[in-house]
Structures are given as structure tokens and as C-alpha cells.
């Protein structure tokens, strides 16, 4: 009997049945940049076998550019929410430029505050300020501009319609004020993520080539190496010399050196090269040669 019912498609519970609901997620589409973001978490193997760091990355769906990223020791939605908030002042600046089409006067006023903030940051870069000196410069020259900007935001918001592009720019800074201005209190935080986006633009161009990386693990390792190369370039460190130095301290001699992960970065290699007489000359020759 069960076989006959199976053939006729009648082997079901005989009673009221709820209509099947479609649980497909709502489709979203982007028609331009800065409209829709996607994010992912990637495992980064640590020096100790079986332990990982977690790389959080936010991508702009339209441009496929990295908007923001961060590395943490655990997987948490709080880290993702904080990273999304601390996106980039460069994106906020572009929002004001886009708003000039509908509100040219007010948008230029808001953009002038950001232009002044970037101007003071450029002065600090020209002076080569870092650490506490950079923080003091930001507090002395940028903080007053940011305070006036917040007063301007509070005055402009009530006169704008919710659908106006300028309102989008205003709310961007109102909602993410702490994250976007965090750089004023922390000299290690850049004013925006533009250098990172430029470095990883070449990685985005490799998307199709990564289809033939051999395996997902192969593509992952290629991206890790590209990230190391970009970091070495940013620190003006010769890649080959750094890799030789790092592998010696990560391989069979790891117990001899006893270094943490922070002590085998390209920046740590650069510090060690300048602290040992004669090693800086070798590093310079490797970089120029």
C-alpha cells in the first residue's frame, strides 16, 4: 500500500496543511557606489597551530573596493558593527560633494569643514609628525574645526528633507561621529582608509585570475602574500629580505627567538635593520637592487 501511495504522490499526512512560505532573502541591488556594502570574516592562521585571527572586511558592492577592515582575536558581531561605523572620512567627504547638485551652498559649507580638517592633517604629514606629537597636533588644530562642524550639522539637519542627498551626508556624520573622529584621539588611526583601498585595488583586479588558483586555500594564501607585499611596500622594506628574516623566526628557530607576532612584522624588521650597524646598508641595497 505504501508503494502505491508513493507512486501516486499521496504518501502525506491527511489533514490541514499550511501553505509553504518563501523564505528567500530580500534582493538588494546597487546602482552606484556607497549604496550597498557586503562583509565577510576570513580566518588568518596564527603562529600557534590551531589558533586563528579573524579578518573583518567590508566591500562596496558597486565598486568592489574595500571600504574598511580590521583584525580581531575573536569572532563577534560587535566588532563588525564597530568596523562598519568607523568606515572612512573620505567617503563622507564624497557624500558632501555629491550633495552639491541639489544643495550647492550648504553642501559646500559642510565640505569646507572637512577640507580644513584634511588640510591640517596634510600639514602634520609634511612635518612628519607621529605618536604623541601627531595626537597633540590633531587636538590643537583639528579638534576645534570638528567641534564647529558638529554645531553646523546640528543647525542644518532640521531644515533638510529626509530624501535629500545632503541629509544622507549629515546623518552619516551624526550617526558615526565617534568612529569617524576617533583618529583625533589615536595617532595610530588614519583619517581615512584611502591608502588601504589603493593598495588592495590590485587584489580586486585579480578576481578572475583567482578562479584558477588551484584551490580556495591557494587563493587565500596568494591574498595573504599580496597583503605582505603591500605592507612591505608601505614600510619601504625589501620583500625578499623581510621574508628570509621572518621565516627564520617562524620556522625551526622559533623557540630560540621567542618572538610574538607583533615582533615579526615588516615594521619590526625595519626597526631591527636600523638598530644593527651595517644591516641598514644591506637592506637599502636589497631594496634598490
N, C-alpha and C positions, 0 to 999 in steps of 0.2 A: 504493500500500500504506500509506504514512504517513497518507493522508487517512482510509482505512478504520479504521486503528488509533486515530486521533484521535477518530472518531465513537464508537467502542466503549469509549473510555476505557482503551485498552491501550497507549498510547504511553509506556511507562515502562521503566525498566531491569529486566530479568528476572533477579532474584536476591534474596537475603535483604535485607529492608528493616527497619530499626529502627522500632519503634513511635514515633509522634510524641509528644514530651513537651510538656506545657503549661507554658510559662514565664511565665505571668501572675504578677505580684507578689502576695504575701500580702495579703489585705484586712485593714485595721485600722479600728476604729471607736472613737469616744469616747462615753462615757455621762455625762460630766461634765467640768468644767474641769480644767486642769492634768494631763490624762492623755495627750494626743497633740498634738504640735507639727508644723507644716509650715513649710518655709522656702523662700525664693526669693532670687535675685540680680537686681537691676534696674540697667541702665546709666544713669548720670547724666552727660550731656554736660558737659565742662569748657569753660573759656574758649577753649582752643586747639582748633581744628577737628580732628576725628578722634581726639581723646583723651577718655577717659571715667573717671569714678569708679564704684565698684561699691557699691551699697547692699544690704546683707545684712539681711533681715527674717525674724524668727521669729514665727509666728502660732499662737495656741491654737486648735485645730480646733473645739472645742466653742463657745467664746465669741466666736471670730473677732476677738479682741483681740491687739494687738501685744505680744508678750512682751519682745522685745529687738531692737535694730537697731544697725547700725554701718556706717560708710563707709570703704572702703579704696581704695588705688590699684591693686590687682591682685586677680584672682580666684584664691582659694586655699581649699582645704578646711580648712586650719589656721585661717584667720580664722573660718570658720563654726563649727568646733569650739570655739574660744575664746569666741565670742559666745554659743554655747549654754550654756557653763559659767557665764559671767557673766550669768546671767539676772536675778534680782531677789530682794532680801531680802523684799519684800512677799509674794511667792509662798511663800517658805519660812515666813514668819510665819503665813500661812493654813494651811499644812500642819500646824503645831502646833495651831492652833485646831480643825481637823478631827479631829485625833487625840484631842481631849478626850472624844470619845464613847466611846472604848474604854480609854483610859489617862488619866483626868482629872487625877490627881495629878502624874504625870511630865510630861504634856503642858503643864500649867500652869507647872511649874518651868522647862521649856525656853522657853516663851513669855515668862516673866518676864525672862529674859536679853535676849531680843530687844526686849521692851518698854523695858527700861532703855537699850539701845543707841539706840532711836528717841527716847527721852526726851532723851538728851544731844544727839542731832542736832537736835532741835527747839530746844533752848536755843541752839545755835550759830546757827540760822536767826533766832531772835528777836534775838540780838546783832548780826546782820548780818555775821557772820564770813565771810571769803573768802580764797582764796590760802593763803599760809603760815600765817596766823592760824587758818584753819579746820583745816589739817592738824595744827597743834600741839594744837588743842582735841580733835580726834579721837584723837590719840596719847595725850594725857594722861587723857582721861576714858573714851573708848570702848574703846581697846586693852585695858585691864585687864579690862573686862567680857567682851570677846571671848575673852581667854585663859581666864577662868573657865568660859565657855561651852564651850570646847573640852575642858576637863577633864571637865565634866559629860557631854558627848557620849561621850567615851571610857569613862566609867563606866557609862552607861546602855545602850550598844549591846549588850554581852554578855548582858543579861537580857531582851532583846526577841526575839520571833519574827519571822522574815523577812516574814511576811504582815501584820504589824500596821501600821496607818497611822503610828504613831509612829516605827517603823523607817524608813519612807519619808522622814519629815522629818529624822531623824537622818542618814541616808545622804546626803540632799540637801546638808547642810552639810559632812559629812565628805568627800564627793567633790568639792565645788566650793568648798572653803574659800578658796583663794587668790583666785578670781574674785569671790566674794560679799563678801569683806572687803577688796577692792582699794581701796575708797573711803577707807579709813583712811590710806593712803599717798599718794593722789592727790586733792587738793582739788577737781579738776575733775570727778571721778566722783561721781554722786549715790548715795545709799544704796539707791535702787530706781528702777524705771522708771515709777512710777505717773503722774508728770506727763505723760510722753510718751504713755502709754496713754490718758489723759484727752483730750489734745489730738487724737489720731487716732481717737477714738471717733466723731466726726462724719464722718470719712472712711469708716469702716466702714458707717455708715448710708447712704452714697451708693452702695453696691454696685449696687443695681438701677438707679439713675439713670445709672450709668456705662455701662450697656448701650446707651444711646442718645447716647453722647458723640460719635458720628460715625465714630470710628476708634480703634484701640488707641493711636495716637500722641496723639490728642486727649485720651483719658482719662489717659494718662501725664502730659501737660502740665497737666491740671487738678489732678492729685495734687501735682505739683511746686509749683503756685501755692498750693494749700492748705497745703502744708508751709511755704512762705514766710510766708503769713499767720499761721500758728501761731507761727513763730519771732519775727515782729514783735510779736505779742501778748505772748509771753513776755518780750521785751526792752522792752516798753512803747514801741514805736516806731510812728509813724503809717505805715500800709502805703503809701499813695499817695506820701507824701514820700520814703519809702525807695526805692520803685520808680523814681521820677524820678531820684533821686540815683544809683542803681545802673546804670540804663540809659545814663546819660551816660558812665559809666566803662566800660561794656561795649561801647558802640557805636563810632561813628566816632572818638571821642576816646580810645579805649583806649590808643593809642600815646602820647598826651600825658600821661596819668596814670601809666601803667606800674605798675599795682597787681596784686598777687597775688589769688587767690580769697579768701584769708582777710581781705583788706583791703576787701572789698566786701560783707561780711555785715551783717545788721541790727545786730549788736553793734558793728561798725566804724563804721557810720553813726551810732550813738548816741554813740560816743566823739568822732567828728568834730563832731557837733552841739554837744556840751558844751564843745569846745575853741575854737569860734569865737564871739566875742561877738555876741549878737543872734540867732544861729541857733537856740539852745535855745528862745528865746521863740517863734519861728516854729513849731518842732516841737511845742511844747506847745499852741499854738493849733490846729494841724492835728489833733492827737490829740483835743482836747476838742471841736473843731467838727465 
